[in-house]
Amino acid sequence: MGEGVSPADVIRVFKAHRVSTYLVDEKTHKYTLERDDFMETVILTDEVVSRYLQYFKRKLKIPIHHFWHPEQAEKDCECETDE
């Protein structure tokens, strides 16, 4: 693996941050993402590179380190919803 993270980890982070993910096309790895007023269709290939993660960070206000540590995203977001 290079400088990115797996699509499965990215999806875990999206779910933790309440971003709905819908698989549109399994062959092309195309997903639709939705949260509040954000809706976009993206392609998540074998490795999601840092530049793409930075885009999600800006658009969805997700801490960048959560993409490399999805278990931390799940833990942090779980605490936010318990308040």
Biotite code that builds the C-alpha atoms (Angstrom):
import biotite.structure as struc

atoms = struc.array([
    struc.Atom([0.000, 0.000, 0.000], chain_id="A", res_id=1, res_name="MET", atom_name="CA", element="C"),
    struc.Atom([1.230, 3.502, -0.826], chain_id="A", res_id=2, res_name="GLY", atom_name="CA", element="C"),
    struc.Atom([0.289, 6.838, 0.653], chain_id="A", res_id=3, res_name="GLU", atom_name="CA", element="C"),
    struc.Atom([-3.484, 6.384, 0.822], chain_id="A", res_id=4, res_name="GLY", atom_name="CA", element="C"),
    struc.Atom([-6.026, 4.356, 2.732], chain_id="A", res_id=5, res_name="VAL", atom_name="CA", element="C"),
    struc.Atom([-8.445, 1.614, 1.762], chain_id="A", res_id=6, res_name="SER", atom_name="CA", element="C"),
    struc.Atom([-11.961, 2.472, 0.567], chain_id="A", res_id=7, res_name="PRO", atom_name="CA", element="C"),
    struc.Atom([-13.348, 0.320, 3.402], chain_id="A", res_id=8, res_name="ALA", atom_name="CA", element="C"),
    struc.Atom([-11.629, 2.551, 5.976], chain_id="A", res_id=9, res_name="ASP", atom_name="CA", element="C"),
    struc.Atom([-12.869, 5.696, 4.250], chain_id="A", res_id=10, res_name="VAL", atom_name="CA", element="C"),
    struc.Atom([-16.425, 4.354, 4.341], chain_id="A", res_id=11, res_name="ILE", atom_name="CA", element="C"),
    struc.Atom([-16.052, 3.505, 8.049], chain_id="A", res_id=12, res_name="ARG", atom_name="CA", element="C"),
    struc.Atom([-15.057, 7.115, 8.699], chain_id="A", res_id=13, res_name="VAL", atom_name="CA", element="C"),
    struc.Atom([-17.953, 8.432, 6.621], chain_id="A", res_id=14, res_name="PHE", atom_name="CA", element="C"),
    struc.Atom([-20.408, 6.298, 8.589], chain_id="A", res_id=15, res_name="LYS", atom_name="CA", element="C"),
    struc.Atom([-18.911, 7.428, 11.899], chain_id="A", res_id=16, res_name="ALA", atom_name="CA", element="C"),
    struc.Atom([-19.397, 11.049, 10.797], chain_id="A", res_id=17, res_name="HIS", atom_name="CA", element="C"),
    struc.Atom([-22.961, 10.359, 9.655], chain_id="A", res_id=18, res_name="ARG", atom_name="CA", element="C"),
    struc.Atom([-22.229, 10.605, 5.949], chain_id="A", res_id=19, res_name="VAL", atom_name="CA", element="C"),
    struc.Atom([-24.609, 8.270, 4.136], chain_id="A", res_id=20, res_name="SER", atom_name="CA", element="C"),
    struc.Atom([-22.824, 6.152, 1.530], chain_id="A", res_id=21, res_name="THR", atom_name="CA", element="C"),
    struc.Atom([-24.617, 4.381, -1.299], chain_id="A", res_id=22, res_name="TYR", atom_name="CA", element="C"),
    struc.Atom([-22.882, 2.028, -3.705], chain_id="A", res_id=23, res_name="LEU", atom_name="CA", element="C"),
    struc.Atom([-23.961, 3.139, -7.189], chain_id="A", res_id=24, res_name="VAL", atom_name="CA", element="C"),
    struc.Atom([-21.816, 0.879, -9.374], chain_id="A", res_id=25, res_name="ASP", atom_name="CA", element="C"),
    struc.Atom([-19.796, -2.024, -8.007], chain_id="A", res_id=26, res_name="GLU", atom_name="CA", element="C"),
    struc.Atom([-17.642, -2.372, -11.149], chain_id="A", res_id=27, res_name="LYS", atom_name="CA", element="C"),
    struc.Atom([-16.399, 1.220, -11.060], chain_id="A", res_id=28, res_name="THR", atom_name="CA", element="C"),
    struc.Atom([-16.480, 1.578, -7.236], chain_id="A", res_id=29, res_name="HIS", atom_name="CA", element="C"),
    struc.Atom([-18.783, 4.579, -7.561], chain_id="A", res_id=30, res_name="LYS", atom_name="CA", element="C"),
    struc.Atom([-20.490, 5.800, -4.376], chain_id="A", res_id=31, res_name="TYR", atom_name="CA", element="C"),
    struc.Atom([-22.934, 8.592, -3.656], chain_id="A", res_id=32, res_name="THR", atom_name="CA", element="C"),
    struc.Atom([-22.246, 10.484, -0.434], chain_id="A", res_id=33, res_name="LEU", atom_name="CA", element="C"),
    struc.Atom([-24.899, 12.499, 1.397], chain_id="A", res_id=34, res_name="GLU", atom_name="CA", element="C"),
    struc.Atom([-24.947, 14.592, 4.552], chain_id="A", res_id=35, res_name="ARG", atom_name="CA", element="C"),
    struc.Atom([-27.021, 17.694, 5.196], chain_id="A", res_id=36, res_name="ASP", atom_name="CA", element="C"),
    struc.Atom([-26.658, 19.881, 2.081], chain_id="A", res_id=37, res_name="ASP", atom_name="CA", element="C"),
    struc.Atom([-23.710, 17.888, 0.685], chain_id="A", res_id=38, res_name="PHE", atom_name="CA", element="C"),
    struc.Atom([-24.363, 15.300, -2.023], chain_id="A", res_id=39, res_name="MET", atom_name="CA", element="C"),
    struc.Atom([-21.728, 14.022, -4.390], chain_id="A", res_id=40, res_name="GLU", atom_name="CA", element="C"),
    struc.Atom([-20.848, 10.904, -6.348], chain_id="A", res_id=41, res_name="THR", atom_name="CA", element="C"),
    struc.Atom([-17.234, 9.763, -6.042], chain_id="A", res_id=42, res_name="VAL", atom_name="CA", element="C"),
    struc.Atom([-15.075, 6.853, -7.138], chain_id="A", res_id=43, res_name="ILE", atom_name="CA", element="C"),
    struc.Atom([-13.213, 5.077, -4.342], chain_id="A", res_id=44, res_name="LEU", atom_name="CA", element="C"),
    struc.Atom([-10.649, 2.766, -5.935], chain_id="A", res_id=45, res_name="THR", atom_name="CA", element="C"),
    struc.Atom([-8.174, 0.359, -4.321], chain_id="A", res_id=46, res_name="ASP", atom_name="CA", element="C"),
    struc.Atom([-6.425, 3.209, -2.529], chain_id="A", res_id=47, res_name="GLU", atom_name="CA", element="C"),
    struc.Atom([-7.862, 6.618, -1.666], chain_id="A", res_id=48, res_name="VAL", atom_name="CA", element="C"),
    struc.Atom([-4.952, 9.053, -1.900], chain_id="A", res_id=49, res_name="VAL", atom_name="CA", element="C"),
    struc.Atom([-4.168, 11.903, 0.458], chain_id="A", res_id=50, res_name="SER", atom_name="CA", element="C"),
    struc.Atom([-5.309, 14.623, -1.955], chain_id="A", res_id=51, res_name="ARG", atom_name="CA", element="C"),
    struc.Atom([-8.791, 13.094, -2.059], chain_id="A", res_id=52, res_name="TYR", atom_name="CA", element="C"),
    struc.Atom([-8.828, 12.728, 1.744], chain_id="A", res_id=53, res_name="LEU", atom_name="CA", element="C"),
    struc.Atom([-7.936, 16.416, 2.081], chain_id="A", res_id=54, res_name="GLN", atom_name="CA", element="C"),
    struc.Atom([-10.932, 17.220, -0.121], chain_id="A", res_id=55, res_name="TYR", atom_name="CA", element="C"),
    struc.Atom([-13.243, 15.205, 2.159], chain_id="A", res_id=56, res_name="PHE", atom_name="CA", element="C"),
    struc.Atom([-11.696, 16.917, 5.177], chain_id="A", res_id=57, res_name="LYS", atom_name="CA", element="C"),
    struc.Atom([-12.546, 20.355, 3.779], chain_id="A", res_id=58, res_name="ARG", atom_name="CA", element="C"),
    struc.Atom([-15.997, 19.534, 2.411], chain_id="A", res_id=59, res_name="LYS", atom_name="CA", element="C"),
    struc.Atom([-17.252, 17.387, 5.287], chain_id="A", res_id=60, res_name="LEU", atom_name="CA", element="C"),
    struc.Atom([-15.227, 18.810, 8.206], chain_id="A", res_id=61, res_name="LYS", atom_name="CA", element="C"),
    struc.Atom([-13.731, 15.416, 9.063], chain_id="A", res_id=62, res_name="ILE", atom_name="CA", element="C"),
    struc.Atom([-10.402, 15.419, 10.937], chain_id="A", res_id=63, res_name="PRO", atom_name="CA", element="C"),
    struc.Atom([-7.783, 14.088, 8.529], chain_id="A", res_id=64, res_name="ILE", atom_name="CA", element="C"),
    struc.Atom([-6.285, 11.664, 11.056], chain_id="A", res_id=65, res_name="HIS", atom_name="CA", element="C"),
    struc.Atom([-9.609, 9.810, 11.240], chain_id="A", res_id=66, res_name="HIS", atom_name="CA", element="C"),
    struc.Atom([-9.014, 8.428, 7.746], chain_id="A", res_id=67, res_name="PHE", atom_name="CA", element="C"),
    struc.Atom([-5.832, 6.699, 8.923], chain_id="A", res_id=68, res_name="TRP", atom_name="CA", element="C"),
    struc.Atom([-7.426, 5.625, 12.213], chain_id="A", res_id=69, res_name="HIS", atom_name="CA", element="C"),
    struc.Atom([-11.100, 4.829, 11.527], chain_id="A", res_id=70, res_name="PRO", atom_name="CA", element="C"),
    struc.Atom([-11.443, 3.178, 14.942], chain_id="A", res_id=71, res_name="GLU", atom_name="CA", element="C"),
    struc.Atom([-10.677, 6.573, 16.495], chain_id="A", res_id=72, res_name="GLN", atom_name="CA", element="C"),
    struc.Atom([-13.345, 8.219, 14.323], chain_id="A", res_id=73, res_name="ALA", atom_name="CA", element="C"),
    struc.Atom([-15.897, 5.670, 15.505], chain_id="A", res_id=74, res_name="GLU", atom_name="CA", element="C"),
    struc.Atom([-14.891, 6.227, 19.129], chain_id="A", res_id=75, res_name="LYS", atom_name="CA", element="C"),
    struc.Atom([-14.837, 10.041, 18.891], chain_id="A", res_id=76, res_name="ASP", atom_name="CA", element="C"),
    struc.Atom([-18.147, 10.278, 17.033], chain_id="A", res_id=77, res_name="CYS", atom_name="CA", element="C"),
    struc.Atom([-19.835, 7.827, 19.392], chain_id="A", res_id=78, res_name="GLU", atom_name="CA", element="C"),
    struc.Atom([-18.998, 10.134, 22.296], chain_id="A", res_id=79, res_name="CYS", atom_name="CA", element="C"),
    struc.Atom([-20.414, 13.160, 20.465], chain_id="A", res_id=80, res_name="GLU", atom_name="CA", element="C"),
    struc.Atom([-23.777, 11.471, 19.968], chain_id="A", res_id=81, res_name="THR", atom_name="CA", element="C"),
    struc.Atom([-24.030, 10.391, 23.619], chain_id="A", res_id=82, res_name="ASP", atom_name="CA", element="C"),
    struc.Atom([-24.116, 13.975, 24.901], chain_id="A", res_id=83, res_name="GLU", atom_name="CA", element="C"),
])
